Amino acid sequence: MRPALDVSYPRFLPVGDGALSVEFGDAISPALNDRVIALDIALAAAELPGIVETIPSYRSLLICYDPMELAHRQIVAEIGRLLSGRGAPRPGTSAAWSVPVIYDPPFAEDLPEVANRLGVTPEQVIAIHTGWEFQVYTVGFAPGLPYLGELPPALHISRRETPRPAVPAGAVLIGGIQATIVPVPVPSGWYQLGQTPLRPFDLQRKDPFLFRPGDRIRFRQVNRGEYDHLMGLDRDDLLASVRTLA
Amino acid sequence: MSGRLRMIDPGLHATLQDSGRFGWRRFGVSVSGAMDPPALALANVLAGNPPDSAAVEFAQTGGTWQIDTESCRIAVTGGSFAISVDGATLAPWRSYTLRQGQVLSIGSARDAVWGYLAVAGGFAIAPQLGSCATHVRSGIGGRRIEAGDALPLGLTQAPGGNEHFVAPLRWTPSPMRVVLGPQADYFAPETIAAFLAATWQAGHRGDRMGIWLEGPPIAHARGFNLVSDGLVPGCIQVPGSGQPVVLLMDCQTAGGYPKLATVITPDLPRLAQSRSGTRLRFAAIDVEAAQQLYRAYHAVFATPERALRVAPGPPPWESWFGG
């Protein structure tokens, strides 16, 4: 473990001349992530002129702003005001997803290895993976890629020694204490448990990005027949079948 | 039939770029956009376009292009690129009106990495997520331009009127200004002092994602595994190897290595234009000073058309056509 920082949170850190990082802590935790998302929502609602965009992540909110409209001192003061206001509500728009996954060959290349490493059966891995609710902590690395946390301890697994050069879109992965759904082919050192017909990123869709920080995700096992059926659906019909407003 | 600009021989890493794709970073979509925004703006205003229009960006050499339309006004900026049309030498930082069938060759420059080829009326290419900037890794905005590609033009005929030139952008070799942080506290004070005292070299590893700095490795005081957080072009990330990398326009939206400092926006084009082996130094300033410099920079580049001067005389090939 690295020594803890002797600082008090939140901290306001300039990132060059046009961005501010508001840090709520130094760890991956749902409580910290909730505060990030709450500030993001409050900031959007405040409609402050000069805000370009925000990047919410596990424990901090990066606020990109136009220095022609806002000086560092001003934005720090505005954020301080927002944080000291009455607790921002949880997002009303956060979604709950039931993501269909096929855990059979040839879509589950690493399932036997994962089971072996964790000392359980593949069926037990599937049962744990489908029996858990994940939170979208942040989206990044590739367009629309959700970082899902945290894996139940029984599925914590260190990354592969050698990353794969490309895992396909729709791959359902675990690595470390996290999980994800691959939006576009990416190199990865995580393990593929299965495959979903859902695409987290699709430029042809009205909303190209499925997941937002704060969304809740559960995985649901499907057989080959249902997987093929879902793969054949129109992209909007497919969405309607997996999304429910929380 | 719309006019086209046809690539005959490839340049290096030619892509379409504009001023960038904003508003989607929260979904992992990089900003992209021109590595040298002032040079893009000047190429565009020389061609008669709004400064943030999409133009062809290339690295080191711009390839060969055929004019496949009635006539077309073009301008090349970014550096002292060796340009010719049908063998006659042209100047960069100046507009020309070319005719159907003419072949524009864009060679290399000693003083720059990134060059821009703008055409009057721009390219008739639909934006994706609000921008024509190309992010090759994700495929958003398209792909690299290759030999044989014919880019559709917004105009079939050059707009007429005077040609213009601008004074070339010249970069002074003064230190790059940085604001320390956001994770300066992952480094010992003497490490930061050593970073600022050292002379670095722009590394051989470099692309639109970032430029590696060669020099003495930087030690981490508290490890190098950070809880990933958002970042911006200009952030100086220090991975486990201790070899810093300055992130540039195609960088990812978040990263897990500590960021020692962030290069200020006005100095980033100069950094991006540093050829490998260029000596680089860094000087820390506070955020208030950085924002003051940004405002001065913005005052100049918000109105790049003020830099335009009317170019004297006809282009060299006019006599071949009888005036």
Interface residues (C-beta under 8 A of the other chain):
Chain A: R2 P3 L5 V7 L13 P14 V15 G16 D17 G18 A19 S21 E23 D26 A27 I28 V52 E53 T54 I55 P56 S57 Y58 R59 S60 L61 L62 C64 P67 M68 A71 H72 R73 T138 V139 G140 F141 A142 P143 G144 L145 Y147 P183 V184 F201 L203 P208 F209 P213
Chain B: F22 G23 W24 R25 R26 F27 G28 V29 Q128 L129 S138 G139 I140 V178 V179 G181 P182 Q183 D185 R222 G223 V227 S228 D229 G230 L231 V232 G234 C235 Q252 T253 A254 K259 T262 V263 I264 T265 P266 V287 E288 A290 Q291 L293 Y294 R295 H298
